[in-house]
Amino acid sequence: MSEHYYTNNPKVKSTPTEWSTELRGKTLRFRTDAGVFSKGEVDFGSRLLAETFVMTKTEGDILDVGCGYGPIGLSISASFPERNVHMVDVNDRALNLAKLNAELNKVGNCKIYSSDALSAVTEEEFAAILTNPPIRAGKDTVFKFYDEAYSKLKNGGELWVVIQKKQGAPSTMNHLTNLFGAVETVVKKKGYYILRVVKS
């Protein structure tokens, strides 16, 4: 496959579809399309991260890095209307879908915009950052997510990551340990790890 979803402008022909699913106890509608990650359903890792996430007591905005068409960020936005949720991705088609899905689900407390990793994120001191990183983009890209997330978190802020053991969970844990110190494995399920680290 010459092109993957971690690209600015997918060339694959558009074949839009729409479906509903339950996330965090709420029924959400999603418009998806070819050229975006997991277009037919919310993938297991994203669902596990969205369902497992516990809102930090630290005040501040939330950031979903690599938001795709929006399942993680929109489910968090819907669950915590008192928080502002930033949602970023490099894939323009995914971003357009995320904006449409925010409208479909009447979610107004989110800000959706283009960013290669966190390069276009100007706000500092997030309370929490969540990511289902684009493994197929390579380890350097994924570790860049983590490094930039560290710099954008306020003290006491949390980074939540979902990653499969076979796709690099051990190396991710080592990298996060070097960045943050202790790494908490919140959940292990079907080969997926939900990792949580706190900036101190």
Salt bridges, closest charged atoms under 4 A:
GLU18 OE2 - ARG29 NH2 2.45
GLU18 OE1 - ARG31 NE 2.76
ASP61 OD2 - HIS86 NE2 3.21
GLU123 OE1 - HIS86 NE2 3.23
GLU124 OE2 - LYS152 NZ 3.11
ASP147 OD1 - HIS175 NE2 2.74
GLU158 OE2 - ARG196 NH2 2.97
GLU184 OE1 - ARG196 NH1 2.67
